[in-house]
Structure formats: C-alpha cells, structure tokens
C-alpha cells in the first residue's frame, strides 16, 4: 500500500500503533505486530479475526501489509485499520457528564460491540476504558486481544474468557452510570439487578431498565412509597404484616431499602421482621458491602451518642454481622459498650434504666464476638458488688449470659461471690432472678448467704 508512517499513536496488546498515509492519501492506523509469542496470533490471523468482527462499534480492519518499523528499522508485519478521531473513554469521562440519552447511546453501543465480538467466536480479553474510543458521541472498541478462536477451547477456558469480558463491561457500565445525571444509587441498582453469572443479554436488559427515564422515575416513586410505609407511625409490628409488605417490594431493591434505613437512622424494634426479610433477599457480596457501609454510619453517630437506631439495625441483621463490621469500628464500639456497663443504674420503682447503661446492654447481643470478654466480666462483677441500683441493673439485663460468660472467662467463683454480696444487700431483682442461674450456683450463693 506504500504506507508512509507519520507518527506514533500508542501501544496496543500486540504491537505499536502508528498513524500513516496510504497510497490513496487516506490517514490510517497501522499496528506493527511484535514478534509472535506462544499462543499469540500472527498478523494475518490477527487481522482475519478482527475482520470477522466487522461492526459499527468495533474498529474496522482494512488489510494486512508489511512496513518498515520506525523503531527497529526492520520490515515487519502490520495490520492496517481505520484511524479513529476521538478520545478514549477515560479521557472523555474526565471532561464530560452524560445526559440520560447519551448514556443510553454509549452503553448500548458498547454492549452491541462486545456482543458481536462474542458472536464471532472471540473475546476481547482486555476491555477497559482506554480500549474504548468515543468518536462523535459513538463507541468504537479497539485493541482486541486475539489469541485464538473460542471454538478451539474447552468449556472451562472458554467460559473463563467470556466471564472476564462480562465483568469488565459491567464495571465500565457502572462507571458510565456514575458519570451521568441519574440518581446517586443508580449504579447500585444496576448491580443489584444482575446475578454473579449474568449473561450479556442480562446486562443489556438491566442497563435498559436503569437508563429508561420512565422506568427509572417509576422505580424511584415505588421505592419512596415503600419506604414511607416503613416510617409510618402506624407501622404494624407483626411477621404477617412484614411478609405482606415484602410481597409489594419493587424487584431487586431490598438492599436499597436497607441502605435508606441505615442512612436516615430510622430503624425501630417494630421493624425487626421486615428487616430480617429484606436481609434474606440480599446476596453475600451485597451484605459485605452493606456492613462496611453500616460501619461508616456508626462511626459518624458514635461521637454524637446516637446509638440505638444503628445498633438495633445491626442486631436485627444477626449477631454474626458484628464480625463483618470494619475492625476499627468493632474495637471502638466494643470498648464503649464495656465501659458503659459501669454507668448502669436500675431503679425498680422507676422501672427503666436511668443515668446511663443503655449502651452497655448491647453486650448481651454481641459479647461472644468481643475481644475483651474478661473486661466485660470484671465490670459486671464490680457492679454486683456495688449498690442496690447497680446490682439490679445487672440482674435485669445480663443474667442469661453470665453463666456462659463466666465459663469462657474462668470467673465462676468471682461471680458467685458477687451475687452473694448482692443477695445479702437485698437487691430485689437479683433475688427474683437467681433461679435463672445454674443450680450449683444457686446452692453456693444460698449457702454462702
């Protein structure tokens, strides 16, 4: 073609890319193929594969030729392609925010291009924002990492290559959604619509669902309506009511509702059945991400003392959820809970906790996951040796965990001695709840008294 190399354009997976003029005066892109290595196609095979992927959203191959490499000054094989005038998706995102219409065009064309590549028995193998060119608001996929046809592969490697492409396009589409004027949770909604093994068709349907203005607005209204029923003062605390509400939950939106409850700190004990139901509808990876998010919520409210809603929500998700919080958050909350036990105060005439200690009662839920169980045991023993009010506080909230805690921390004798002090002090709730302790404990306390 009498190619006249002009200058470098960049580095591809198989070689360096240069701009050039051909004998017809057209400006083209020339990929000079590096020496083939094991498993890598030569220039002709590479070009034939790319030519099969002829599609409006895939870079077009014109021919195969030989050219003098400007670097080595040696004649080498090259693939001649159309020259794309535009910018990479990475560059484009730095300067632009998509309208919903542009988002639909870019996303749909990207999906169409990759789908066509797969239909031709190939995978891209290296799909990322630098291998996507935006030309006049349209997509061109470049630099396909062609190794060999999928037809020559066994099922395992074939599925592995396709899965890699599908994960890549999901992440790119989420990035596009985040750079659009859709709501902040749109990317999360898109991810929630897809299973781990989602196909290219599943991804296409989910993307259309999220980017359709009418469907997006309707979904937002449905979520707002559902949430308004949760925070309604007349919310009914029953398992049957929770099940009835869950039947009306917009599809794949359980995690979005949980996030809203956490962000707005609106959980109450009456929501326990509903939250448990929402939690059961989520995937493992969603739960892990949510508990990291809840850690951040707790970190924000800890200095303000706004404990109950966030910790109650954590309780409702199951005690083992404690271990999924961020480690720094766990250590901080555990320390504050154990310390707050020392502020416990129970007036049997007032009938409720006074002057602190409410945070300390969360130890009854999470103590098995504490690092400092001995510290908790020592604080409870100290409280049982103090006044009528502190003794009755311990008896009101901790009797059911003390035997197991004592066994774990080897403090049985210390607890028995402390209960003996409380009984001698005529702590009414201690005396009333002594039968909840093991029989040998009760005998030892009674004999000592």
C-alpha positions as a Markdown table, in Angstrom:
| # | Residue | x | y | z |
|---|---|---|---|---|
| 1 | Unk | 0.0 | 0.0 | 0.0 |
| 2 | Unk | 3.1 | 2.2 | 0.0 |
| 3 | Unk | 2.4 | 3.3 | 3.6 |
| 4 | Unk | 4.0 | 6.4 | 4.8 |
| 5 | Unk | 4.4 | 6.4 | 8.6 |
| 6 | Unk | 3.6 | 9.7 | 10.2 |
| 7 | Unk | 3.9 | 9.3 | 13.9 |
| 8 | Unk | 3.1 | 7.2 | 17.0 |
| 9 | Unk | -0.4 | 6.8 | 18.3 |
| 10 | Unk | 0.1 | 4.4 | 21.2 |
| 11 | Unk | 0.9 | 0.9 | 22.3 |
| 12 | Unk | -1.5 | -2.0 | 21.8 |
| 13 | Unk | -1.7 | -5.5 | 23.1 |
| 14 | Unk | 0.2 | -7.0 | 20.1 |
| 15 | Unk | 2.2 | -4.1 | 18.9 |
| 16 | Unk | 2.8 | -0.4 | 18.5 |
| 17 | Unk | 0.2 | 1.7 | 16.7 |
| 18 | Unk | 1.2 | 4.5 | 14.2 |
| 19 | Unk | -0.6 | 6.9 | 12.1 |
| 20 | Unk | 0.2 | 6.7 | 8.4 |
| 21 | Unk | -0.9 | 7.8 | 4.9 |
| 22 | Unk | -1.8 | 5.1 | 2.4 |
| 23 | Unk | -1.3 | 5.4 | -1.4 |
| 24 | Unk | -4.9 | 6.8 | -1.8 |
| 25 | Unk | -4.0 | 9.7 | 0.6 |
| 26 | Unk | -6.1 | 8.3 | 3.5 |
| 27 | Unk | -4.9 | 8.7 | 7.0 |
| 28 | Unk | -5.0 | 5.2 | 8.6 |
| 29 | Unk | -3.8 | 3.5 | 11.8 |
| 30 | Unk | -1.0 | 0.9 | 11.4 |
| 31 | Unk | -0.4 | -1.7 | 14.1 |
| 32 | Unk | 3.1 | -3.1 | 13.7 |
| 33 | Unk | 2.9 | -6.6 | 15.2 |
| 34 | Unk | 5.6 | -7.6 | 17.7 |
| 35 | Unk | 7.3 | -10.9 | 17.2 |
| 36 | Unk | 4.8 | -13.7 | 17.9 |
| 37 | Unk | 5.0 | -15.5 | 21.2 |
| 38 | Unk | 3.3 | -18.7 | 22.3 |
| 39 | Unk | -0.5 | -18.5 | 21.9 |
| 40 | Unk | -0.4 | -15.2 | 20.1 |
| 41 | Unk | -1.7 | -14.9 | 16.6 |
| 42 | Unk | 0.4 | -13.7 | 13.8 |
| 43 | Unk | -0.5 | -10.5 | 11.8 |
| 44 | Unk | -2.6 | -12.3 | 9.2 |
| 45 | Unk | -4.5 | -14.5 | 11.6 |
| 46 | Unk | -5.0 | -11.4 | 13.9 |
| 47 | Unk | -6.3 | -9.3 | 11.0 |
| 48 | Unk | -8.6 | -12.1 | 9.8 |
| 49 | Unk | -10.1 | -12.4 | 13.2 |
| 50 | Unk | -10.6 | -8.6 | 13.5 |
| 51 | Unk | -12.1 | -8.5 | 10.0 |
| 52 | Unk | -14.7 | -11.1 | 11.2 |
| 53 | Unk | -15.7 | -8.6 | 13.9 |
| 54 | Unk | -16.8 | -6.0 | 11.3 |
| 55 | Unk | -19.3 | -3.9 | 13.2 |
| 56 | Unk | -20.1 | -0.2 | 13.6 |
| 57 | Unk | -18.9 | -0.3 | 17.2 |
| 58 | Unk | -15.7 | -2.2 | 16.6 |
| 59 | Unk | -12.6 | -0.7 | 14.9 |
| 60 | Unk | -12.5 | -1.7 | 11.2 |
| 61 | Unk | -9.6 | -3.6 | 9.6 |
| 62 | Unk | -8.6 | -2.6 | 6.1 |
| 63 | Unk | -5.8 | -5.0 | 5.2 |
| 64 | Unk | -2.6 | -6.7 | 6.2 |
| 65 | Unk | 0.7 | -5.4 | 4.9 |
| 66 | Unk | 4.4 | -5.2 | 5.6 |
| 67 | Unk | 6.1 | -1.9 | 6.6 |
| 68 | Unk | 9.4 | -0.6 | 7.9 |
| 69 | Unk | 9.2 | -0.3 | 11.6 |
| 70 | Unk | 10.4 | 3.2 | 12.6 |
| 71 | Unk | 11.8 | 1.8 | 15.9 |
| 72 | Unk | 13.9 | -1.2 | 14.6 |
| 73 | Unk | 14.2 | 0.0 | 11.0 |
| 74 | Unk | 13.2 | -3.6 | 10.0 |
| 75 | Unk | 10.4 | -4.7 | 7.8 |
| 76 | Unk | 7.6 | -6.1 | 9.9 |
| 77 | Unk | 4.0 | -7.4 | 9.5 |
| 78 | Unk | 1.3 | -4.9 | 10.2 |
| 79 | Unk | -2.5 | -4.6 | 10.4 |
| 80 | Unk | -3.9 | -1.5 | 8.7 |
| 81 | Unk | -7.1 | -0.2 | 10.3 |
| 82 | Unk | -9.4 | 2.9 | 10.2 |
| 83 | Unk | -8.0 | 5.8 | 12.1 |
| 84 | Unk | -10.3 | 7.0 | 14.8 |
| 85 | Unk | -10.6 | 10.7 | 15.5 |
| 86 | Unk | -11.8 | 10.9 | 19.1 |
| 87 | Unk | -10.7 | 10.3 | 22.7 |
| 88 | Unk | -10.6 | 7.3 | 25.0 |
| 89 | Unk | -13.5 | 6.7 | 27.3 |
| 90 | Unk | -11.1 | 7.5 | 30.2 |
| 91 | Unk | -10.3 | 10.9 | 28.7 |
| 92 | Unk | -13.9 | 11.5 | 27.8 |
| 93 | Unk | -15.1 | 10.9 | 31.4 |
| 94 | Unk | -12.7 | 13.5 | 32.8 |
| 95 | Unk | -14.4 | 16.2 | 30.8 |
| 96 | Unk | -18.0 | 15.1 | 30.4 |
| 97 | Unk | -21.1 | 14.1 | 32.3 |
| 98 | Unk | -23.6 | 12.0 | 30.4 |
| 99 | Unk | -27.2 | 13.0 | 29.8 |
| 100 | Unk | -29.5 | 10.0 | 30.0 |
| 101 | Unk | -29.8 | 10.0 | 26.3 |
| 102 | Unk | -26.0 | 10.0 | 25.7 |
| 103 | Unk | -25.7 | 7.3 | 28.4 |
| 104 | Unk | -28.1 | 5.1 | 26.6 |
| 105 | Unk | -26.3 | 5.5 | 23.3 |
| 106 | Unk | -22.8 | 4.9 | 24.6 |
| 107 | Unk | -23.8 | 2.0 | 26.8 |
| 108 | Unk | -26.0 | 0.2 | 24.3 |
| 109 | Unk | -23.3 | 0.6 | 21.6 |
| 110 | Unk | -20.7 | -0.8 | 23.9 |
| 111 | Unk | -22.9 | -3.8 | 24.7 |
| 112 | Unk | -23.7 | -4.3 | 21.0 |
| 113 | Unk | -20.0 | -4.2 | 20.0 |
| 114 | Unk | -18.9 | -6.8 | 22.7 |
| 115 | Unk | -21.9 | -9.0 | 21.9 |
| 116 | Unk | -20.8 | -9.0 | 18.2 |
| 117 | Unk | -17.3 | -9.9 | 19.1 |
| 118 | Unk | -18.6 | -12.9 | 21.1 |
| 119 | Unk | -20.9 | -13.9 | 18.3 |
| 120 | Unk | -17.8 | -14.2 | 16.0 |
| 121 | Unk | -16.3 | -16.8 | 18.3 |
| 122 | Unk | -13.8 | -14.3 | 20.0 |
| 123 | Unk | -13.4 | -12.5 | 23.3 |
| 124 | Unk | -11.9 | -9.1 | 23.7 |
| 125 | Unk | -9.7 | -10.1 | 26.6 |
| 126 | Unk | -8.6 | -6.6 | 27.7 |
| 127 | Unk | -11.7 | -4.5 | 27.8 |
| 128 | Unk | -11.2 | -1.2 | 29.8 |
| 129 | Unk | -11.8 | 2.5 | 29.3 |
| 130 | Unk | -8.6 | 3.1 | 27.4 |
| 131 | Unk | -9.6 | 0.5 | 24.8 |
| 132 | Unk | -12.9 | 2.3 | 24.0 |
| 133 | Unk | -12.8 | 5.3 | 21.8 |
| 134 | Unk | -15.6 | 7.9 | 21.7 |
| 135 | Unk | -16.0 | 9.3 | 18.2 |
| 136 | Unk | -18.7 | 11.9 | 17.7 |
| 137 | Unk | -20.7 | 10.5 | 20.7 |
| 138 | Unk | -20.4 | 6.9 | 19.4 |
| 139 | Unk | -18.4 | 4.0 | 20.6 |
| 140 | Unk | -15.5 | 2.1 | 18.9 |
| 141 | Unk | -14.0 | -0.9 | 20.7 |
| 142 | Unk | -10.3 | -1.2 | 19.9 |
| 143 | Unk | -7.3 | -3.5 | 20.6 |
| 144 | Unk | -9.0 | -6.9 | 20.8 |
| 145 | Unk | -6.5 | -9.3 | 22.5 |
| 146 | Unk | -6.9 | -12.0 | 19.9 |
| 147 | Unk | -5.2 | -15.3 | 20.9 |
| 148 | Unk | -7.3 | -17.9 | 19.2 |
| 149 | Unk | -10.9 | -18.7 | 18.4 |
| 150 | Unk | -13.2 | -19.9 | 21.2 |
| 151 | Unk | -14.1 | -22.9 | 19.0 |
| 152 | Unk | -10.7 | -24.4 | 19.8 |
| 153 | Unk | -11.0 | -24.1 | 23.5 |
| 154 | Unk | -12.5 | -26.5 | 26.0 |
| 155 | Unk | -15.6 | -25.3 | 28.0 |
| 156 | Unk | -13.6 | -24.1 | 31.1 |
| 157 | Unk | -11.2 | -21.7 | 29.4 |
| 158 | Unk | -13.9 | -20.5 | 27.0 |
| 159 | Unk | -16.2 | -19.6 | 29.9 |
| 160 | Unk | -13.4 | -18.0 | 31.8 |
| 161 | Unk | -12.5 | -15.7 | 28.9 |
| 162 | Unk | -16.2 | -14.7 | 28.3 |
| 163 | Unk | -16.7 | -14.1 | 32.1 |
| 164 | Unk | -13.7 | -11.8 | 32.1 |
| 165 | Unk | -15.3 | -9.7 | 29.3 |
| 166 | Unk | -18.7 | -9.7 | 31.1 |
| 167 | Unk | -17.2 | -8.5 | 34.4 |
| 168 | Unk | -15.3 | -5.8 | 32.5 |
| 169 | Unk | -18.3 | -4.4 | 30.7 |
| 170 | Unk | -20.4 | -4.4 | 34.0 |
| 171 | Unk | -17.7 | -2.3 | 35.7 |
| 172 | Unk | -17.5 | 0.0 | 32.7 |
| 173 | Unk | -21.3 | 0.5 | 32.6 |
| 174 | Unk | -21.4 | 1.2 | 36.3 |
| 175 | Unk | -18.7 | 3.8 | 35.7 |
| 176 | Unk | -20.8 | 5.4 | 32.9 |
| 177 | Unk | -23.9 | 5.5 | 35.1 |
| 178 | Unk | -21.9 | 7.2 | 37.9 |
| 179 | Unk | -20.9 | 9.8 | 35.4 |
| 180 | Unk | -24.4 | 10.5 | 34.3 |
| 181 | Unk | -27.3 | 12.7 | 35.6 |
| 182 | Unk | -29.1 | 9.6 | 37.0 |
| 183 | Unk | -29.6 | 9.3 | 40.8 |
| 184 | Unk | -26.6 | 8.5 | 43.0 |
| 185 | Unk | -27.9 | 5.0 | 43.7 |
| 186 | Unk | -28.5 | 4.1 | 40.0 |
| 187 | Unk | -25.2 | 2.3 | 39.7 |
| 188 | Unk | -26.1 | 0.2 | 42.8 |
| 189 | Unk | -29.5 | -0.5 | 41.3 |
| 190 | Unk | -27.9 | -1.7 | 38.1 |
| 191 | Unk | -25.5 | -4.0 | 40.0 |
| 192 | Unk | -28.4 | -5.4 | 42.2 |
| 193 | Unk | -30.3 | -6.3 | 39.0 |
| 194 | Unk | -27.5 | -8.7 | 38.0 |
| 195 | Unk | -26.5 | -12.1 | 39.3 |
| 196 | Unk | -22.9 | -13.2 | 39.5 |
| 197 | Unk | -23.2 | -15.2 | 36.3 |
| 198 | Unk | -25.2 | -12.6 | 34.3 |
| 199 | Unk | -25.0 | -13.0 | 30.6 |
| 200 | Unk | -24.5 | -10.2 | 28.0 |
| 201 | Unk | -28.3 | -10.3 | 27.5 |
| 202 | Unk | -28.9 | -9.9 | 31.2 |
| 203 | Unk | -26.5 | -7.0 | 31.3 |
| 204 | Unk | -28.3 | -5.4 | 28.4 |
| 205 | Unk | -31.7 | -5.8 | 30.0 |
| 206 | Unk | -30.5 | -4.4 | 33.3 |
| 207 | Unk | -28.9 | -1.4 | 31.6 |
| 208 | Unk | -32.0 | -0.6 | 29.6 |
| 209 | Unk | -34.1 | -0.8 | 32.8 |
| 210 | Unk | -31.8 | 1.6 | 34.7 |
| 211 | Unk | -31.4 | 4.1 | 31.9 |
| 212 | Unk | -35.1 | 4.2 | 30.8 |
| 213 | Unk | -36.3 | 7.5 | 32.1 |
| 214 | Unk | -39.9 | 6.3 | 32.6 |
| 215 | Unk | -38.9 | 3.1 | 34.3 |
| 216 | Unk | -36.3 | 5.0 | 36.5 |
| 217 | Unk | -38.8 | 7.5 | 37.7 |
| 218 | Unk | -41.4 | 4.9 | 38.3 |
| 219 | Unk | -38.9 | 2.7 | 40.3 |
| 220 | Unk | -37.9 | 5.8 | 42.3 |
| 221 | Unk | -41.6 | 6.5 | 43.2 |
| 222 | Unk | -42.2 | 2.9 | 44.1 |
| 223 | Unk | -39.2 | 2.8 | 46.4 |
| 224 | Unk | -40.2 | 6.1 | 48.1 |
| 225 | Unk | -43.7 | 4.8 | 48.6 |
| 226 | Unk | -42.4 | 1.5 | 50.1 |
| 227 | Unk | -40.1 | 3.4 | 52.5 |
| 228 | Unk | -42.9 | 5.8 | 53.5 |
| 229 | Unk | -44.8 | 2.8 | 54.8 |
| 230 | Unk | -41.9 | 1.7 | 56.9 |
| 231 | Unk | -41.6 | 5.0 | 58.7 |
| 232 | Unk | -45.3 | 5.4 | 59.1 |
| 233 | Unk | -46.2 | 5.8 | 62.8 |
| 234 | Unk | -48.9 | 3.2 | 62.3 |
| 235 | Unk | -46.5 | 0.5 | 61.1 |
| 236 | Unk | -47.8 | -2.8 | 62.3 |
| 237 | Unk | -45.3 | -4.9 | 64.3 |
| 238 | Unk | -46.0 | -8.4 | 63.1 |
| 239 | Unk | -44.5 | -11.1 | 61.0 |
| 240 | Unk | -47.6 | -11.3 | 58.8 |
| 241 | Unk | -47.5 | -7.5 | 58.0 |
| 242 | Unk | -43.8 | -7.7 | 57.2 |
| 243 | Unk | -44.5 | -10.6 | 54.7 |
| 244 | Unk | -47.4 | -8.7 | 53.1 |
| 245 | Unk | -45.1 | -5.6 | 52.6 |
| 246 | Unk | -42.3 | -7.7 | 51.2 |
| 247 | Unk | -44.7 | -9.0 | 48.6 |
| 248 | Unk | -45.1 | -5.5 | 47.3 |
| 249 | Unk | -41.3 | -4.7 | 47.4 |
| 250 | Unk | -40.1 | -3.4 | 44.0 |
| 251 | Unk | -37.9 | -6.1 | 42.4 |
| 252 | Unk | -34.2 | -6.3 | 43.4 |
| 253 | Unk | -34.5 | -3.3 | 45.7 |
| 254 | Unk | -34.1 | -4.9 | 49.2 |
| 255 | Unk | -30.5 | -3.6 | 49.6 |
| 256 | Unk | -31.6 | -0.1 | 48.5 |
| 257 | Unk | -34.3 | 0.0 | 51.2 |
| 258 | Unk | -31.8 | -1.2 | 53.9 |
| 259 | Unk | -29.3 | 1.5 | 52.8 |
| 260 | Unk | -32.0 | 4.1 | 53.2 |
| 261 | Unk | -33.0 | 2.9 | 56.7 |
| 262 | Unk | -29.3 | 3.0 | 57.7 |
| 263 | Unk | -28.6 | 6.4 | 56.1 |
| 264 | Unk | -31.7 | 8.0 | 57.7 |
| 265 | Unk | -31.3 | 6.2 | 61.0 |
| 266 | Unk | -35.0 | 5.2 | 61.1 |
| 267 | Unk | -34.8 | 1.6 | 62.4 |
| 268 | Unk | -37.0 | 0.7 | 65.3 |
| 269 | Unk | -37.6 | -2.6 | 67.1 |
| 270 | Unk | -41.0 | -2.9 | 65.4 |
| 271 | Unk | -39.2 | -3.2 | 62.0 |
| 272 | Unk | -37.3 | -6.4 | 63.0 |
| 273 | Unk | -39.4 | -8.9 | 60.9 |
| 274 | Unk | -39.3 | -6.6 | 57.9 |
| 275 | Unk | -35.5 | -6.0 | 58.1 |
| 276 | Unk | -34.9 | -9.8 | 58.5 |
| 277 | Unk | -36.9 | -10.4 | 55.4 |
| 278 | Unk | -35.1 | -7.7 | 53.4 |
| 279 | Unk | -31.8 | -9.2 | 54.6 |
| 280 | Unk | -32.8 | -12.7 | 53.4 |
| 281 | Unk | -33.3 | -11.2 | 49.9 |
| 282 | Unk | -29.8 | -9.9 | 49.5 |
| 283 | Unk | -26.6 | -11.6 | 48.1 |
| 284 | Unk | -23.5 | -12.4 | 50.1 |
| 285 | Unk | -21.4 | -9.7 | 48.4 |
| 286 | Unk | -24.2 | -7.1 | 48.9 |
| 287 | Unk | -24.2 | -7.9 | 52.7 |
| 288 | Unk | -20.5 | -7.5 | 53.0 |
| 289 | Unk | -20.7 | -4.1 | 51.2 |
| 290 | Unk | -23.6 | -3.0 | 53.4 |
| 291 | Unk | -21.9 | -3.9 | 56.7 |
| 292 | Unk | -18.9 | -1.9 | 55.6 |
| 293 | Unk | -21.3 | 1.0 | 54.9 |
| 294 | Unk | -23.0 | 0.5 | 58.3 |
| 295 | Unk | -19.6 | 0.7 | 59.9 |
| 296 | Unk | -19.2 | 4.2 | 58.4 |
| 297 | Unk | -22.7 | 5.2 | 59.6 |
| 298 | Unk | -21.8 | 4.0 | 63.1 |
| 299 | Unk | -18.5 | 5.9 | 63.0 |
| 300 | Unk | -20.5 | 9.1 | 62.3 |
| 301 | Unk | -23.0 | 8.7 | 65.1 |
| 302 | Unk | -20.7 | 7.4 | 67.8 |
| 303 | Unk | -19.4 | 10.9 | 68.7 |
| 304 | Unk | -23.0 | 12.2 | 68.9 |
| 305 | Unk | -24.2 | 9.4 | 71.1 |
| 306 | Unk | -27.0 | 8.4 | 68.7 |
| 307 | Unk | -26.6 | 4.7 | 69.4 |
| 308 | Unk | -30.0 | 2.9 | 69.3 |
| 309 | Unk | -31.1 | 3.0 | 65.6 |
| 310 | Unk | -27.8 | 1.9 | 64.1 |
| 311 | Unk | -27.0 | -0.7 | 66.7 |
| 312 | Unk | -30.6 | -2.0 | 66.7 |
| 313 | Unk | -30.4 | -2.4 | 63.0 |
| 314 | Unk | -27.1 | -4.4 | 63.4 |
| 315 | Unk | -28.9 | -6.6 | 66.0 |
| 316 | Unk | -31.7 | -7.3 | 63.5 |
| 317 | Unk | -29.2 | -8.5 | 60.9 |
| 318 | Unk | -28.0 | -11.2 | 63.2 |
| 319 | Unk | -25.3 | -11.2 | 65.8 |
| 320 | Unk | -22.7 | -12.7 | 63.5 |
| 321 | Unk | -22.9 | -9.5 | 61.4 |
| 322 | Unk | -20.7 | -7.9 | 64.1 |
| 323 | Unk | -17.7 | -9.6 | 62.6 |
| 324 | Unk | -18.3 | -8.1 | 59.2 |
| 325 | Unk | -18.0 | -4.5 | 60.5 |
| 326 | Unk | -14.7 | -2.7 | 59.9 |
| 327 | Unk | -12.2 | -3.8 | 62.6 |
| 328 | Unk | -11.6 | -0.3 | 63.8 |
| 329 | Unk | -15.3 | 0.3 | 64.3 |
| 330 | Unk | -15.7 | -3.0 | 66.2 |
| 331 | Unk | -12.9 | -2.2 | 68.6 |
| 332 | Unk | -14.2 | 1.2 | 69.3 |
| 333 | Unk | -17.8 | 0.1 | 69.8 |
| 334 | Unk | -16.8 | -2.8 | 72.0 |
| 335 | Unk | -14.7 | -0.6 | 74.2 |
| 336 | Unk | -17.6 | 1.9 | 74.6 |
| 337 | Unk | -20.2 | -0.8 | 75.4 |
| 338 | Unk | -18.0 | -2.4 | 78.0 |
| 339 | Unk | -17.3 | 0.9 | 79.6 |
| 340 | Unk | -21.0 | 1.9 | 79.5 |
| 341 | Unk | -21.8 | -1.1 | 81.7 |
| 342 | Unk | -20.2 | 0.8 | 84.6 |
| 343 | Unk | -22.8 | 3.5 | 84.1 |
| 344 | Unk | -25.7 | 1.1 | 84.5 |
| 345 | Unk | -28.4 | 2.0 | 87.0 |
| 346 | Unk | -31.8 | 0.4 | 87.7 |
| 347 | Unk | -34.4 | 1.9 | 89.9 |
| 348 | Unk | -37.0 | -0.8 | 90.5 |
| 349 | Unk | -39.6 | 1.8 | 91.3 |
| 350 | Unk | -38.9 | 3.8 | 88.1 |
| 351 | Unk | -39.0 | 0.5 | 86.1 |
| 352 | Unk | -36.3 | 1.6 | 83.5 |
| 353 | Unk | -32.6 | 2.2 | 83.0 |
| 354 | Unk | -31.6 | 5.6 | 84.3 |
| 355 | Unk | -28.4 | 7.6 | 84.2 |
| 356 | Unk | -26.7 | 5.5 | 81.6 |
| 357 | Unk | -26.1 | 1.9 | 80.9 |
| 358 | Unk | -28.4 | 1.5 | 77.9 |
| 359 | Unk | -25.4 | 1.2 | 75.5 |
| 360 | Unk | -23.9 | -1.4 | 77.8 |
| 361 | Unk | -26.9 | -3.7 | 77.4 |
| 362 | Unk | -25.8 | -4.3 | 73.8 |
| 363 | Unk | -23.2 | -6.6 | 75.3 |
| 364 | Unk | -25.9 | -9.2 | 75.8 |
| 365 | Unk | -26.2 | -9.4 | 72.0 |
| 366 | Unk | -22.6 | -9.2 | 70.8 |
| 367 | Unk | -20.4 | -10.3 | 73.7 |
| 368 | Unk | -19.5 | -13.6 | 72.1 |
| 369 | Unk | -17.6 | -11.7 | 69.4 |
| 370 | Unk | -15.8 | -9.3 | 71.8 |
| 371 | Unk | -12.0 | -9.5 | 72.2 |
| 372 | Unk | -12.1 | -8.3 | 75.8 |
| 373 | Unk | -14.6 | -10.7 | 77.3 |
| 374 | Unk | -12.6 | -10.6 | 80.6 |
| 375 | Unk | -13.1 | -6.8 | 80.8 |
| 376 | Unk | -16.9 | -7.2 | 80.4 |
| 377 | Unk | -16.9 | -10.0 | 83.1 |
| 378 | Unk | -14.9 | -7.9 | 85.6 |
| 379 | Unk | -17.2 | -4.8 | 85.1 |
| 380 | Unk | -20.3 | -6.9 | 85.7 |
| 381 | Unk | -18.7 | -8.4 | 88.9 |
| 382 | Unk | -17.8 | -4.9 | 90.1 |
| 383 | Unk | -21.4 | -3.8 | 89.5 |
| 384 | Unk | -22.7 | -6.8 | 91.5 |
| 385 | Unk | -20.5 | -5.7 | 94.4 |
| 386 | Unk | -21.8 | -2.1 | 94.5 |
| 387 | Unk | -25.2 | -0.6 | 95.3 |
| 388 | Unk | -28.7 | -1.9 | 95.1 |
| 389 | Unk | -29.2 | 0.0 | 91.8 |
| 390 | Unk | -26.1 | -1.4 | 90.0 |
| 391 | Unk | -26.9 | -4.9 | 91.3 |
| 392 | Unk | -30.5 | -4.7 | 90.0 |
| 393 | Unk | -29.2 | -3.3 | 86.6 |
| 394 | Unk | -27.0 | -6.4 | 86.1 |
| 395 | Unk | -29.8 | -8.8 | 87.2 |
| 396 | Unk | -32.3 | -7.0 | 84.8 |
| 397 | Unk | -30.2 | -7.4 | 81.6 |
| 398 | Unk | -27.3 | -9.8 | 82.0 |
| 399 | Unk | -28.5 | -12.9 | 84.0 |
| 400 | Unk | -29.0 | -15.0 | 80.9 |
| 401 | Unk | -25.4 | -14.5 | 79.6 |
| 402 | Unk | -23.4 | -14.6 | 82.8 |
| 403 | Unk | -23.0 | -18.4 | 83.3 |
| 404 | Unk | -21.6 | -18.8 | 79.7 |
| 405 | Unk | -19.5 | -15.6 | 80.1 |
| 406 | Unk | -18.1 | -16.9 | 83.4 |
| 407 | Unk | -17.2 | -20.2 | 81.9 |
| 408 | Unk | -15.5 | -18.5 | 78.9 |
| 409 | Unk | -13.5 | -16.2 | 81.2 |
| 410 | Unk | -13.0 | -18.6 | 84.1 |
| 411 | Unk | -14.7 | -16.2 | 86.6 |
| 412 | Unk | -17.3 | -18.5 | 88.0 |
| 413 | Unk | -16.2 | -18.2 | 91.6 |
| 414 | Unk | -15.9 | -14.4 | 91.4 |
| 415 | Unk | -19.5 | -14.1 | 90.0 |
| 416 | Unk | -20.8 | -16.4 | 92.8 |
| 417 | Unk | -19.2 | -14.3 | 95.4 |
| 418 | Unk | -20.5 | -11.1 | 93.8 |
| 419 | Unk | -24.1 | -12.5 | 93.6 |
| 420 | Unk | -23.8 | -13.4 | 97.3 |
| 421 | Unk | -23.0 | -9.8 | 98.1 |
| 422 | Unk | -26.0 | -8.6 | 96.1 |
| 423 | Unk | -28.3 | -11.1 | 97.7 |
| 424 | Unk | -27.1 | -10.1 | 101.2 |
| 425 | Unk | -27.8 | -6.5 | 100.1 |
| 426 | Unk | -31.5 | -7.5 | 99.4 |
| 427 | Unk | -31.2 | -6.5 | 95.7 |
| 428 | Unk | -34.8 | -7.5 | 94.7 |
| 429 | Unk | -34.3 | -8.2 | 91.0 |
| 430 | Unk | -31.1 | -10.3 | 91.8 |
| 431 | Unk | -33.1 | -12.4 | 94.3 |
| 432 | Unk | -36.0 | -12.8 | 91.9 |
| 433 | Unk | -33.8 | -13.9 | 89.0 |
| 434 | Unk | -31.5 | -16.2 | 90.9 |
| 435 | Unk | -33.4 | -19.3 | 89.5 |
| 436 | Unk | -32.1 | -18.4 | 86.1 |
| 437 | Unk | -28.6 | -19.3 | 87.2 |
| 438 | Unk | -27.3 | -22.9 | 87.3 |
| 439 | Unk | -28.5 | -25.0 | 90.3 |
| 440 | Unk | -25.0 | -25.4 | 91.7 |
| 441 | Unk | -24.6 | -21.6 | 91.5 |
| 442 | Unk | -27.8 | -21.0 | 93.4 |
| 443 | Unk | -26.8 | -23.6 | 96.1 |
| 444 | Unk | -23.4 | -21.9 | 96.5 |
| 445 | Unk | -25.0 | -18.4 | 96.8 |
| 446 | Unk | -27.6 | -19.6 | 99.2 |
| 447 | Unk | -25.2 | -21.5 | 101.4 |
| 448 | Unk | -22.8 | -18.5 | 101.5 |
| 449 | Unk | -25.6 | -16.2 | 102.5 |
